[in-house]
């Protein structure tokens, strides 16, 4: 455990001893804020690798998807590329390079709070403008919004069913060790009706932060028009169970072992996010597996062309493609949700095609 993690862990222990158990969302939110504030967590030297870092094909195909739907929507010149949690800027750089070939040259806006990552993004995507959240992004033109592995790092709330009903799952102490404990307040009213009378021990997760971001993003699409892609690992229908995990140096570790020193994530509930988008009158194109979506955009032929152009890298190119699309790798677990404003056309790769 590094010094920052030790310090945050000690802060949590003092808080719990003084005021009682804290919510899991508190623990996760503070831990990830500390984790992302001063480091680059990506790549082989970091803790995890995201799809844009695996292959340039990922970002390129997103750029082509955006260019295609923008062209068919009428090619409005004042358009904004908005990315939530842009990492190192790799996705944006690849996507915008591909889109530029078809005349799409949007103004670039990033929602990012990590100064370390902002410094890296500035080198990769000069001219980008940064925001702490969507509220300050301009509204005087369509938006093309992308969020890749953004929702999974937002704090989740867990509810657990015990013999007397539903309780919030809290973080308490057993000696110096963090442990899960059930909260004292009844939480049945927060549980969907169809889940209220299930077996004791059942856990349900929700993510208030993701719900708030989706509400804002969908409203933006309706108010100023545009399209959005949300790409993350998760479920297209709500499932019970804890999906919380911690990753450090590309290995899963116990979720309480390294607060502030490991990446805490949970699976995304696309079903609930879709209902929120619909409540704002945004048009849902669909939610499909990443593998199927990338194949429909031509990743197989793109990989073959790259392999023929650079035969010395053919093995790496094809292996990267497989990592993105294979069912037993990222292809099935990762989902792509597409949204547009009501007046924009359908997007390639979703169920309507």
C-alpha positions as CSV (number, residue, x, y, z in Angstrom):
1,X,0.0,0.0,0.0
2,X,1.4,3.4,-1.0
3,X,1.5,6.4,1.3
4,X,-1.5,8.1,-0.3
5,X,-3.6,4.9,0.2
6,X,-2.4,4.6,3.8
7,X,-3.3,8.2,4.5
8,X,-6.8,7.8,3.0
9,X,-7.4,4.5,4.7
10,X,-6.5,6.1,8.0
11,X,-8.9,9.0,7.3
12,X,-11.7,6.5,6.6
13,X,-10.9,4.6,9.9
14,X,-11.0,7.8,12.0
15,X,-14.3,8.8,10.3
16,X,-15.9,5.4,10.9
17,X,-14.8,5.3,14.5
18,X,-16.1,8.8,15.2
19,X,-19.4,8.7,13.2
20,X,-20.2,5.1,12.3
21,X,-20.2,3.2,9.0
22,X,-19.9,5.2,5.8
23,X,-21.7,4.5,2.5
24,X,-19.9,2.4,-0.2
25,X,-20.4,5.4,-2.6
26,X,-18.5,7.6,-0.1
27,X,-15.7,5.1,0.1
28,X,-15.5,4.6,-3.7
29,X,-15.9,8.3,-4.5
30,X,-13.1,9.5,-2.2
31,X,-10.9,6.6,-3.2
32,X,-11.2,7.2,-7.0
33,X,-10.9,11.0,-6.6
34,X,-7.5,10.4,-4.8
35,X,-6.5,7.7,-7.3
36,X,-7.1,9.8,-10.5
37,X,-5.9,13.1,-9.1
38,X,-2.2,12.7,-9.5
39,X,-1.3,9.8,-11.8
40,X,-1.6,8.3,-15.2
41,X,-3.3,5.0,-14.5
42,X,-3.3,3.8,-18.2
43,X,-1.0,1.5,-20.1
44,X,1.5,-1.2,-19.4
45,X,3.2,0.9,-16.7
46,X,-0.1,1.8,-15.1
47,X,-3.0,-0.3,-13.7
48,X,-5.2,-1.0,-16.7
49,X,-5.5,-0.6,-20.5
50,X,-8.6,0.7,-22.3
51,X,-9.7,0.0,-25.8
52,X,-8.2,3.1,-27.4
53,X,-4.8,2.1,-26.1
54,X,-5.2,-1.4,-27.5
55,X,-5.6,-0.3,-31.1
56,X,-5.9,2.8,-33.2
57,X,-8.8,1.0,-35.0
58,X,-11.1,1.6,-32.0
59,X,-10.9,5.4,-32.1
60,X,-10.8,5.5,-35.9
61,X,-14.1,3.6,-36.2
62,X,-15.7,5.9,-33.6
63,X,-14.6,8.9,-35.7
64,X,-16.0,7.4,-38.9
65,X,-19.3,6.6,-37.1
66,X,-19.5,10.3,-35.9
67,X,-18.6,11.6,-39.3
68,X,-21.2,9.4,-41.0
69,X,-24.1,10.4,-38.8
70,X,-23.1,14.1,-38.9
71,X,-23.0,14.1,-42.7
72,X,-26.5,12.5,-42.9
73,X,-27.8,15.0,-40.3
74,X,-26.9,17.9,-42.6
75,X,-23.2,18.7,-41.9
76,X,-23.8,21.6,-39.6
77,X,-20.5,23.5,-39.3
78,X,-20.6,24.6,-35.7
79,X,-20.4,21.2,-34.0
80,X,-18.8,20.1,-30.8
81,X,-16.8,16.9,-30.0
82,X,-17.3,16.3,-26.3
83,X,-15.6,13.4,-24.5
84,X,-16.2,12.4,-20.9
85,X,-13.1,11.1,-19.2
86,X,-10.8,11.2,-22.3
87,X,-7.9,9.4,-20.6
88,X,-4.7,10.2,-22.5
89,X,-6.6,11.7,-25.4
90,X,-5.8,8.7,-27.6
91,X,-9.4,8.0,-28.6
92,X,-10.0,11.7,-29.5
93,X,-6.8,11.9,-31.5
94,X,-7.6,8.8,-33.5
95,X,-11.3,9.6,-33.9
96,X,-10.8,13.2,-35.0
97,X,-8.0,12.2,-37.5
98,X,-10.4,9.7,-39.1
99,X,-13.4,12.2,-39.1
100,X,-11.3,15.0,-40.6
101,X,-11.0,13.0,-43.8
102,X,-14.8,13.4,-44.3
103,X,-14.9,17.1,-43.5
104,X,-15.8,16.8,-39.8
105,X,-13.6,19.2,-37.8
106,X,-15.5,19.9,-34.6
107,X,-14.5,22.1,-31.7
108,X,-13.1,19.9,-29.0
109,X,-14.2,19.9,-25.4
110,X,-13.1,17.4,-22.7
111,X,-14.7,16.7,-19.3
112,X,-11.8,15.9,-17.1
113,X,-10.7,16.7,-13.5
114,X,-7.3,15.0,-13.3
115,X,-4.5,17.6,-13.9
116,X,-2.0,14.8,-14.7
117,X,-4.3,13.5,-17.5
118,X,-5.0,17.1,-18.7
119,X,-1.3,17.6,-19.2
120,X,-1.1,14.4,-21.3
121,X,-4.3,15.3,-23.3
122,X,-2.9,18.7,-24.1
123,X,0.0,17.2,-25.9
124,X,-2.2,14.7,-27.8
125,X,-5.1,17.0,-28.7
126,X,-3.9,20.7,-28.8
127,X,-6.7,23.1,-28.8
128,X,-9.0,21.1,-26.5
129,X,-11.0,23.0,-23.9
130,X,-11.5,21.4,-20.5
131,X,-14.5,21.4,-18.2
132,X,-15.2,19.9,-14.8
133,X,-18.7,18.7,-16.0
134,X,-21.1,19.1,-18.9
135,X,-22.7,22.3,-17.5
136,X,-20.2,24.7,-19.1
137,X,-20.0,23.0,-22.5
138,X,-21.3,25.4,-25.2
139,X,-24.9,24.9,-26.3
140,X,-24.9,26.8,-29.6
141,X,-24.4,23.8,-31.9
142,X,-24.9,20.0,-32.1
143,X,-22.7,17.8,-29.9
144,X,-21.0,14.6,-30.7
145,X,-20.5,13.1,-27.3
146,X,-18.3,10.1,-26.5
147,X,-17.8,8.4,-23.1
148,X,-15.6,5.3,-23.1
149,X,-15.1,3.6,-19.7
150,X,-16.4,6.7,-17.9
151,X,-19.5,5.4,-16.1
152,X,-17.8,2.4,-14.6
153,X,-15.6,4.5,-12.3
154,X,-18.4,6.6,-10.8
155,X,-19.4,5.7,-7.2
156,X,-22.1,3.0,-6.8
157,X,-24.6,2.5,-4.1
158,X,-25.3,-1.0,-3.0
159,X,-28.5,-2.2,-1.3
160,X,-28.7,-5.6,0.4
161,X,-31.8,-7.7,1.3
162,X,-31.8,-9.0,4.9
163,X,-34.4,-10.9,6.8
164,X,-36.3,-7.6,7.6
165,X,-36.1,-5.9,4.3
166,X,-33.6,-3.8,2.3
167,X,-30.7,-1.9,3.8
168,X,-27.9,0.1,2.3
169,X,-24.6,-1.8,2.2
170,X,-22.1,0.3,4.3
171,X,-18.4,0.2,5.0
172,X,-17.5,-0.4,8.7
173,X,-14.6,-1.7,10.7
174,X,-13.6,-5.0,12.3
175,X,-10.6,-4.0,14.3
176,X,-8.5,-2.1,11.6
177,X,-10.0,-4.0,8.7
178,X,-12.7,-2.5,6.5
179,X,-15.8,-4.8,6.2
180,X,-19.2,-4.5,4.7
181,X,-22.1,-4.0,7.2
182,X,-25.8,-3.4,6.7
183,X,-27.1,0.1,7.4
184,X,-29.8,0.7,10.0
185,X,-32.3,2.6,7.8
186,X,-35.0,0.7,5.8
187,X,-34.4,1.2,2.1
188,X,-37.3,-0.8,0.6
189,X,-38.7,2.4,-1.1
190,X,-35.5,2.7,-3.1
191,X,-35.8,-0.8,-4.6
192,X,-37.8,-1.5,-7.8
193,X,-41.0,-3.3,-7.0
194,X,-40.1,-6.5,-8.8
195,X,-37.0,-6.9,-6.6
196,X,-38.5,-6.2,-3.2
197,X,-39.4,-9.7,-2.1
198,X,-36.3,-11.6,-3.3
199,X,-34.0,-13.9,-1.2
200,X,-32.1,-12.5,1.7
201,X,-28.5,-11.7,0.8
202,X,-29.5,-10.4,-2.7
203,X,-27.5,-7.2,-3.6
204,X,-28.6,-4.5,-6.0
205,X,-26.4,-1.7,-7.3
206,X,-27.2,1.7,-8.6
207,X,-25.1,4.7,-9.7
208,X,-26.6,8.1,-8.9
209,X,-23.7,9.8,-10.7
210,X,-24.2,7.9,-13.9
211,X,-27.9,8.7,-13.8
212,X,-27.2,12.4,-13.3
213,X,-24.7,12.5,-16.2
214,X,-27.1,10.6,-18.5
215,X,-29.9,13.0,-17.6
216,X,-27.8,16.0,-18.5
217,X,-26.3,14.4,-21.7
218,X,-29.7,13.3,-23.0
219,X,-31.2,16.7,-22.3
220,X,-28.3,18.3,-24.2
221,X,-29.0,16.1,-27.3
222,X,-32.6,17.1,-27.3
223,X,-31.9,20.8,-26.7
224,X,-29.0,21.3,-29.1
225,X,-29.2,18.1,-31.3
226,X,-26.5,15.6,-31.9
227,X,-25.4,12.1,-31.1
228,X,-23.7,10.2,-28.3
229,X,-21.9,6.9,-27.8
230,X,-21.5,5.4,-24.3
231,X,-19.1,2.5,-24.3
232,X,-18.5,0.5,-21.1
233,X,-18.6,-2.9,-19.5
234,X,-22.0,-3.8,-18.0
235,X,-25.4,-5.2,-18.4
236,X,-28.2,-4.4,-20.8
237,X,-30.7,-5.6,-18.2
238,X,-30.4,-5.0,-14.4
239,X,-28.9,-8.0,-12.6
240,X,-28.4,-8.7,-8.9
241,X,-25.0,-9.1,-7.2
242,X,-22.0,-7.0,-6.4
243,X,-19.8,-6.1,-9.4
244,X,-17.4,-3.9,-7.5
245,X,-13.8,-4.6,-8.2
246,X,-10.4,-3.1,-7.6
247,X,-7.5,-3.2,-10.1
248,X,-3.8,-2.5,-9.3
249,X,-1.0,-3.1,-11.8
250,X,-3.3,-5.1,-14.1
251,X,-4.3,-7.5,-11.3
252,X,-7.6,-7.6,-9.3
253,X,-7.0,-6.9,-5.6
254,X,-9.4,-6.9,-2.6
255,X,-11.7,-3.9,-2.9
256,X,-10.7,-2.5,0.5
257,X,-7.0,-3.3,0.3
258,X,-5.7,-0.1,-1.2
259,X,-8.1,2.9,-0.9
260,X,-6.9,5.7,-3.3
261,X,-4.2,3.4,-4.7
262,X,-6.3,1.1,-6.9
263,X,-8.9,1.7,-9.5
264,X,-12.4,0.9,-8.2
265,X,-15.1,0.2,-10.8
266,X,-18.5,-1.5,-11.1
267,X,-20.5,-2.7,-14.1
268,X,-22.8,-0.2,-15.8
269,X,-26.6,-0.7,-15.7
270,X,-27.5,0.3,-19.3
271,X,-31.1,-0.6,-18.8
272,X,-31.6,2.2,-16.2
273,X,-29.5,4.6,-18.2
274,X,-31.8,4.0,-21.2
275,X,-34.9,4.7,-19.2
276,X,-33.4,8.0,-18.1
277,X,-32.5,9.0,-21.6
278,X,-36.1,8.1,-22.7
279,X,-37.5,10.3,-20.0
280,X,-35.7,13.2,-21.6
281,X,-37.1,12.3,-25.0
282,X,-33.7,11.4,-26.5
283,X,-33.8,8.7,-29.2
284,X,-32.2,5.4,-28.2
285,X,-30.5,3.7,-31.2
286,X,-29.8,0.6,-29.1
287,X,-27.4,-1.1,-26.8
288,X,-25.2,-3.8,-28.4
289,X,-22.0,-5.7,-27.7
290,X,-18.8,-3.9,-28.6
291,X,-17.7,-6.8,-30.7
292,X,-20.8,-6.8,-32.9
293,X,-20.8,-3.0,-33.2
294,X,-17.1,-2.9,-34.3
295,X,-17.6,-5.7,-36.8
296,X,-20.6,-3.9,-38.3
297,X,-18.3,-0.8,-38.8
298,X,-15.7,-2.9,-40.6
299,X,-13.0,-3.6,-38.1
300,X,-12.2,-7.0,-39.7
301,X,-11.4,-5.5,-43.1
302,X,-9.6,-2.5,-41.4
303,X,-7.4,-4.9,-39.5
304,X,-6.6,-6.9,-42.6
305,X,-5.6,-3.8,-44.5
306,X,-3.4,-2.6,-41.7
307,X,-1.8,-6.0,-41.5
308,X,-1.0,-6.0,-45.2
309,X,0.4,-2.5,-45.1
310,X,2.6,-3.4,-42.2
311,X,3.2,-7.1,-42.3
312,X,5.9,-6.9,-39.6
313,X,3.1,-5.9,-37.2
314,X,0.4,-8.2,-38.6
315,X,0.3,-10.5,-35.5
316,X,0.0,-7.5,-33.1
317,X,-2.7,-5.9,-35.2
318,X,-4.8,-9.0,-35.5
319,X,-4.4,-9.8,-31.8
320,X,-5.5,-6.3,-30.9
321,X,-8.6,-6.7,-33.1
322,X,-9.4,-10.0,-31.4
323,X,-9.0,-8.4,-28.0
324,X,-11.6,-5.8,-28.9
325,X,-14.2,-8.0,-30.5
326,X,-13.9,-11.6,-29.3
327,X,-16.7,-12.8,-27.1
328,X,-14.3,-14.1,-24.4
329,X,-12.4,-10.8,-24.3
330,X,-14.0,-7.4,-24.6
331,X,-16.5,-8.1,-27.4
332,X,-19.5,-9.3,-25.3
333,X,-19.0,-7.8,-21.8
334,X,-18.5,-4.3,-23.2
335,X,-21.6,-2.6,-24.6
336,X,-22.1,0.3,-26.9
337,X,-25.2,2.5,-26.3
338,X,-26.1,5.0,-29.0
339,X,-28.4,8.1,-28.5
340,X,-29.4,10.9,-30.8
341,X,-31.7,13.9,-30.7
342,X,-35.2,13.0,-32.0
343,X,-34.5,14.6,-35.4
344,X,-31.2,13.0,-36.2
345,X,-30.9,9.8,-38.4
346,X,-30.2,6.3,-37.2
347,X,-26.7,5.3,-36.5
348,X,-24.8,2.4,-38.1
349,X,-24.3,-0.7,-36.0
350,X,-27.4,-0.8,-33.9
351,X,-30.5,-3.0,-34.0
352,X,-32.4,-0.8,-36.4
353,X,-29.8,-1.4,-39.2
